[in-house]
């Protein structure tokens, strides 16, 4: 009887945060990723062996290992930031805090022209 076994790694992206990269020193998005290693039997993951957490800079591509506590805090921060900008239905709210922009068209002065150009309306 032939038994096929081995190891497999699975990566899952937990969150994306915007922070300063410790490698390239630029503000960029970072993917918080969980890497899990499994013992496989007949190509089916059976037993989880280990878990690592990393952040990967989307600008320079370098990764750094982080602890589980740090990863949990970053994921909670990302979910809190997403929840603060989303309305009750999960749709992002406008800068007017969800209020309808009624009457804004009448508040815009359509008679003004670009700076430096003469006005098309006669002055009284």
Secondary structure as UniProt FT lines:
FT   STRAND          5..20
FT   TURN            22..24
FT   STRAND          27..41
FT   TURN            42..43
FT   STRAND          44..57
FT   TURN            58..60
FT   STRAND          63..66
FT   HELIX           68..85
FT   TURN            88..89
FT   TURN            95..98
FT   TURN            102..103
FT   HELIX           104..107
FT   TURN            110..111
FT   TURN            115..116
//
